[in-house]
Amino acid sequence: MLQQNVVMGSSPTPKDDPASSVADIRRDPALGTVVHVVRHRQGRPNQPTDVVNDDCPFCPGGLEAPDPYDVRWFVNRWPAMADDRCEVVLYSPLHDASMATLGAPAIARVIDLWAERTATLGARPDVDYVLVFENRGASVGATIAHPHGQIYAYDHVPDRPARLFAGSWKPDTDPARLVVGTDDWTVTVPFASEFPVAVSIAPRRCTADLPSLDATRRASLSEVLAEVFGRLDALYGEPIPYMMWINQRPFDGTTGDAWMSIDIVSPWRRAGLARFIAAAEVGAGEYFNPVVPEEIAARLRALADDQSV
């Protein structure tokens, strides 16, 4: 059951609309760094991790999900950008579920919704880039524990994906960093990541975006994601905080040879111990990673849960 919705509740008037205050986009005059000043997001809800399910706005019957659903999307009440450019995607009605526990069939429904929203948002004349992403865990910014992700639709191509595709990114082929390989997908640890734990998932055949994946490759991707998230949670013997985002081609007409990929990164260098980005790194724009990528790849290769791909 695929349910699609706009923002729940009554429509705010322009003066009360949080999105009306998010047009303050600044660019550093020397570095060119883009910063969205979003004062109104200081007031967004921050739900405790021990909240009872009856109080969760994402559980069936809650504020954002009044009806039963399998997967669901709605416009974010606390958008980082104006004009309905920010959406929330609910992965499951189960409050305590996660990508590591959903199973491939449920993840396949999430992938279909990601692809559908990417196509719809990417078709807008005022959208140049669609970013699908997830923050899992309070330490990386998740404010509600219920399994969910978000989608931002930019009116420009952000710097990182622009550089990624300008550099003709392709999947890593070094077996020392391979974690999982299937007929359709590869999972590797990046050669040089800023984060202690990082994996990159990519189709073996160059594919530009999620909507371009056929049913067979979407199904195999759901199995790969179930496997990878299971291994990540097993890496330190407990659920790991992570950030996930999907790199896919721009919608500004400059697709070129874009090769989509999914990045999953975690700040943990040991169980419960995060590696914080330090002053030398922020100040210089160069990073010092204490975890060897090939060693993380070997540990993830050695982990296998009950699922196989």
C-alpha positions as a printed NumPy array, in Angstrom:
array([[  0.   ,   0.   ,   0.   ],
       [  1.765,   3.124,  -1.268],
       [  0.347,   6.26 ,   0.265],
       [  1.269,   9.742,  -0.912],
       [  0.278,  12.842,   0.971],
       [  0.88 ,  16.527,   1.245],
       [  1.444,  18.116,   4.626],
       [ -1.035,  16.974,   7.252],
       [ -3.337,  19.411,   8.983],
       [ -4.599,  22.814,   7.968],
       [ -2.597,  24.856,   5.507],
       [ -0.664,  27.658,   7.241],
       [ -1.211,  31.214,   6.206],
       [  1.754,  32.859,   4.478],
       [  2.795,  34.774,   7.6  ],
       [  2.732,  31.541,   9.644],
       [  4.309,  29.35 ,   7.005],
       [  7.776,  28.227,   8.185],
       [  8.859,  27.956,   4.565],
       [  8.305,  31.68 ,   4.102],
       [ 11.336,  32.323,   6.32 ],
       [ 13.814,  30.024,   4.624],
       [ 14.855,  32.164,   1.656],
       [ 17.998,  33.414,   3.436],
       [ 20.63 ,  31.612,   1.356],
       [ 24.151,  32.955,   1.711],
       [ 27.399,  32.244,  -0.106],
       [ 30.762,  32.901,   1.489],
       [ 32.386,  35.529,  -0.741],
       [ 35.842,  33.917,  -0.615],
       [ 35.205,  30.178,  -0.3  ],
       [ 31.924,  29.981,  -2.181],
       [ 30.367,  27.851,   0.593],
       [ 26.549,  27.908,   0.48 ],
       [ 24.771,  28.294,   3.838],
       [ 20.982,  28.161,   4.295],
       [ 20.08 ,  30.246,   7.367],
       [ 16.95 ,  28.501,   8.706],
       [ 16.084,  30.182,  11.996],
       [ 12.602,  28.631,  12.207],
       [ 14.041,  25.096,  12.47 ],
       [ 15.185,  25.878,  16.018],
       [ 11.57 ,  25.224,  17.004],
       [ 11.139,  21.826,  15.374],
       [ 10.181,  18.942,  17.694],
       [ 12.882,  16.808,  19.268],
       [ 11.331,  13.585,  20.474],
       [ 13.082,  11.616,  23.257],
       [ 14.367,   8.198,  22.223],
       [ 12.348,   6.55 ,  25.003],
       [  9.044,   8.03 ,  23.848],
       [  6.044,   5.71 ,  23.954],
       [  4.704,   4.834,  20.539],
       [  1.339,   6.506,  21.218],
       [  3.144,   9.87 ,  21.234],
       [  5.058,   9.32 ,  17.972],
       [  3.782,  11.513,  15.118],
       [  4.952,   8.922,  12.559],
       [  3.177,   5.88 ,  14.008],
       [ -0.265,   5.011,  12.536],
       [ -2.811,   7.296,  14.165],
       [ -0.162,   9.946,  14.863],
       [ -0.125,  13.534,  13.651],
       [  1.609,  12.79 ,  10.333],
       [  0.117,   9.33 ,   9.779],
       [ -3.544,   9.316,  10.792],
       [ -4.315,   6.318,   8.562],
       [ -2.718,   2.855,   8.2  ],
       [  0.201,   2.691,   5.781],
       [  3.092,   0.563,   4.568],
       [  5.228,   3.472,   3.332],
       [  4.237,   7.111,   3.276],
       [  5.496,  10.573,   2.353],
       [  4.439,  14.075,   3.324],
       [  5.748,  17.614,   3.075],
       [  7.988,  18.535,   6.021],
       [  6.343,  20.912,   8.491],
       [  9.78 ,  22.35 ,   9.301],
       [ 11.337,  22.727,   5.844],
       [ 14.927,  23.742,   5.246],
       [ 13.856,  25.206,   1.885],
       [ 10.709,  26.897,   0.62 ],
       [  8.111,  25.849,  -1.984],
       [  7.453,  22.289,  -0.733],
       [ 11.021,  21.222,  -1.497],
       [ 11.446,  19.141,   1.672],
       [  9.641,  15.853,   2.235],
       [  9.635,  13.136,   4.891],
       [  9.479,   9.445,   3.933],
       [  8.201,   6.924,   6.48 ],
       [  9.759,   3.493,   5.954],
       [  7.401,   1.43 ,   8.095],
       [  4.488,   1.709,  10.522],
       [  6.631,  -0.189,  13.078],
       [  8.155,   2.31 ,  15.509],
       [ 11.087,   0.118,  16.528],
       [ 12.006,  -1.067,  13.034],
       [ 15.093,  -0.01 ,  11.087],
       [ 16.69 ,  -0.669,   7.73 ],
       [ 18.565,  -3.509,   9.419],
       [ 15.335,  -5.227,  10.518],
       [ 12.738,  -4.348,   7.868],
       [ 13.683,  -7.12 ,   5.431],
       [ 14.051,  -6.894,   1.668],
       [ 10.314,  -6.804,   0.701],
       [  9.663,  -3.804,   2.964],
       [ 12.835,  -2.05 ,   1.792],
       [ 11.717,  -2.602,  -1.809],
       [  8.607,  -0.516,  -1.073],
       [ 10.822,   2.254,   0.284],
       [ 12.992,   2.162,  -2.856],
       [  9.895,   2.427,  -5.056],
       [  8.741,   5.472,  -3.082],
       [ 12.209,   7.057,  -3.272],
       [ 12.176,   6.564,  -7.045],
       [  8.648,   7.908,  -7.448],
       [  9.337,  11.046,  -5.417],
       [ 12.659,  11.575,  -7.226],
       [ 10.892,  11.452, -10.592],
       [  8.078,  13.75 ,  -9.468],
       [ 10.314,  16.341,  -7.844],
       [ 12.932,  16.134, -10.597],
       [ 10.259,  16.925, -13.179],
       [  9.555,  20.299, -11.562],
       [ 11.003,  23.156, -13.653],
       [ 12.349,  24.798, -10.495],
       [ 14.26 ,  21.695,  -9.293],
       [ 17.819,  20.906, -10.402],
       [ 18.796,  18.228,  -7.89 ],
       [ 16.968,  15.689,  -5.687],
       [ 18.743,  14.413,  -2.574],
       [ 17.333,  11.351,  -0.793],
       [ 18.878,  10.9  ,   2.653],
       [ 18.506,   9.524,   6.181],
       [ 19.954,  10.326,   9.597],
       [ 19.706,   7.406,  12.059],
       [ 20.545,   8.114,  15.694],
       [ 20.45 ,  11.223,  17.854],
       [ 24.231,  11.631,  17.586],
       [ 23.931,  12.377,  13.855],
       [ 20.896,  14.638,  14.134],
       [ 17.811,  12.392,  14.05 ],
       [ 15.123,  14.03 ,  16.193],
       [ 12.521,  11.225,  15.958],
       [ 13.425,   7.556,  16.353],
       [ 10.699,   6.14 ,  14.077],
       [ 12.314,   4.778,  10.857],
       [ 12.218,   7.533,   8.281],
       [ 14.258,   9.503,   5.802],
       [ 13.942,  12.776,   3.976],
       [ 14.133,  14.244,   0.482],
       [ 15.387,  17.729,  -0.407],
       [ 14.74 ,  19.187,  -3.867],
       [ 17.291,  21.902,  -4.661],
       [ 16.9  ,  24.714,  -7.174],
       [ 20.601,  24.283,  -7.984],
       [ 23.096,  21.415,  -8.058],
       [ 24.941,  21.369,  -4.695],
       [ 28.717,  21.456,  -4.72 ],
       [ 29.45 ,  17.902,  -3.595],
       [ 27.388,  15.997,  -6.189],
       [ 28.49 ,  18.491,  -8.831],
       [ 32.138,  17.677,  -8.075],
       [ 31.392,  13.965,  -7.821],
       [ 29.9  ,  13.751, -11.284],
       [ 32.331,  16.247, -12.796],
       [ 35.06 ,  13.858, -11.653],
       [ 33.368,  10.984, -13.533],
       [ 32.9  ,   8.918, -10.359],
       [ 32.764,   5.146, -10.884],
       [ 32.538,   2.215,  -8.448],
       [ 35.786,   1.106,  -6.809],
       [ 37.048,  -2.193,  -8.258],
       [ 39.788,  -2.956,  -5.706],
       [ 38.981,  -6.322,  -4.031],
       [ 40.693,  -5.142,  -0.819],
       [ 37.82 ,  -2.731,  -0.26 ],
       [ 34.976,  -4.904,  -1.564],
       [ 32.373,  -5.879,   1.043],
       [ 29.595,  -7.472,  -1.013],
       [ 29.34 ,  -8.178,  -4.718],
       [ 26.292,  -9.397,  -6.637],
       [ 25.389,  -9.605, -10.312],
       [ 23.783,  -6.149, -10.098],
       [ 25.518,  -4.292,  -7.251],
       [ 28.843,  -3.703,  -5.528],
       [ 29.367,  -2.584,  -1.938],
       [ 32.796,  -1.116,  -1.212],
       [ 34.571,   0.942,   1.438],
       [ 35.749,   4.239,  -0.102],
       [ 39.478,   4.661,  -0.649],
       [ 39.525,   8.005,   1.226],
       [ 36.562,   8.749,   3.494],
       [ 36.321,  11.467,   6.13 ],
       [ 34.358,   9.022,   8.304],
       [ 35.664,   5.976,  10.231],
       [ 32.938,   3.719,   8.817],
       [ 31.818,   4.253,   5.241],
       [ 30.384,   2.107,   2.46 ],
       [ 29.398,   2.946,  -1.091],
       [ 26.737,   0.945,  -2.942],
       [ 26.59 ,   1.21 ,  -6.733],
       [ 25.041,  -0.611,  -9.677],
       [ 27.514,  -2.583, -11.764],
       [ 26.004,  -1.096, -14.922],
       [ 26.12 ,   2.69 , -15.174],
       [ 22.715,   4.028, -14.138],
       [ 21.98 ,   7.696, -13.576],
       [ 19.21 ,   7.684, -10.967],
       [ 16.704,   5.676,  -8.952],
       [ 13.818,   6.009, -11.449],
       [ 16.027,   4.384, -14.116],
       [ 16.353,   1.136, -12.144],
       [ 14.132,  -1.646, -13.457],
       [ 12.119,  -3.934, -11.179],
       [ 14.836,  -6.589, -11.092],
       [ 17.564,  -4.223,  -9.947],
       [ 15.279,  -2.535,  -7.418],
       [ 14.542,  -5.94 ,  -5.916],
       [ 18.23 ,  -6.862,  -5.777],
       [ 19.04 ,  -3.46 ,  -4.266],
       [ 16.552,  -4.109,  -1.469],
       [ 18.383,  -7.36 ,  -0.67 ],
       [ 21.757,  -5.619,  -0.717],
       [ 20.532,  -2.837,   1.584],
       [ 19.082,  -5.366,   4.04 ],
       [ 22.415,  -7.189,   4.061],
       [ 24.566,  -4.066,   4.406],
       [ 22.548,  -2.47 ,   7.2  ],
       [ 22.513,  -5.799,   9.021],
       [ 26.304,  -5.977,   8.822],
       [ 26.709,  -2.384,   9.95 ],
       [ 24.601,  -3.022,  13.047],
       [ 26.641,  -6.168,  13.722],
       [ 29.987,  -4.373,  13.299],
       [ 30.103,  -3.141,  16.895],
       [ 27.426,  -5.435,  18.305],
       [ 24.782,  -2.712,  18.589],
       [ 22.826,  -0.396,  16.276],
       [ 25.194,   2.1  ,  14.726],
       [ 24.352,   5.762,  14.12 ],
       [ 24.7  ,   6.613,  10.453],
       [ 24.006,   9.069,   7.686],
       [ 22.884,   7.796,   4.301],
       [ 22.43 ,   9.71 ,   1.078],
       [ 21.876,   8.838,  -2.568],
       [ 24.   ,  10.423,  -5.273],
       [ 21.978,  10.647,  -8.474],
       [ 22.137,  12.669, -11.636],
       [ 21.168,  16.339, -11.681],
       [ 17.878,  17.359, -13.266],
       [ 19.262,  20.532, -14.816],
       [ 20.047,  18.957, -18.191],
       [ 23.712,  18.222, -17.409],
       [ 23.379,  14.495, -16.725],
       [ 26.48 ,  13.478, -18.678],
       [ 27.774,  10.09 , -17.557],
       [ 26.414,  10.295, -13.98 ],
       [ 26.691,   6.982, -12.115],
       [ 24.318,   6.785,  -9.138],
       [ 25.515,   5.474,  -5.779],
       [ 24.418,   5.24 ,  -2.162],
       [ 26.755,   6.399,   0.597],
       [ 26.375,   5.239,   4.207],
       [ 28.742,   6.7  ,   6.8  ],
       [ 29.062,   6.567,  10.578],
       [ 31.143,   8.684,  12.97 ],
       [ 31.808,   5.69 ,  15.257],
       [ 35.423,   4.545,  15.381],
       [ 34.575,   2.067,  18.142],
       [ 31.293,   1.063,  19.769],
       [ 29.768,   4.176,  21.292],
       [ 32.868,   6.252,  20.556],
       [ 32.576,   8.868,  17.846],
       [ 35.389,  10.466,  15.921],
       [ 34.647,  14.163,  16.   ],
       [ 35.705,  16.452,  13.188],
       [ 38.393,  18.642,  14.755],
       [ 39.578,  22.223,  14.28 ],
       [ 42.538,  21.3  ,  12.09 ],
       [ 40.196,  19.418,   9.756],
       [ 37.527,  22.092,   9.535],
       [ 40.119,  24.843,   9.287],
       [ 42.212,  23.144,   6.605],
       [ 39.542,  21.184,   4.775],
       [ 41.683,  18.038,   5.109],
       [ 40.782,  15.076,   7.309],
       [ 42.585,  12.578,   9.548],
       [ 40.868,   9.183,   9.726],
       [ 42.191,   6.781,  12.412],
       [ 40.424,   3.774,  10.822],
       [ 42.027,   2.02 ,   7.839],
       [ 39.456,   1.55 ,   5.021],
       [ 40.779,  -1.88 ,   4.019],
       [ 40.46 ,  -3.096,   7.62 ],
       [ 36.844,  -1.951,   7.859],
       [ 36.147,  -3.687,   4.533],
       [ 37.649,  -6.926,   5.834],
       [ 35.597,  -6.769,   9.037],
       [ 32.381,  -6.104,   7.124],
       [ 33.164,  -8.917,   4.679],
       [ 33.557, -11.321,   7.576],
       [ 30.152, -10.414,   8.987],
       [ 27.21 , -12.319,   7.605],
       [ 23.728, -12.374,   9.045],
       [ 20.949, -14.796,   8.185],
       [ 20.313, -13.043,   4.879],
       [ 22.48 , -13.678,   1.851],
       [ 22.927, -11.861,  -1.423]])
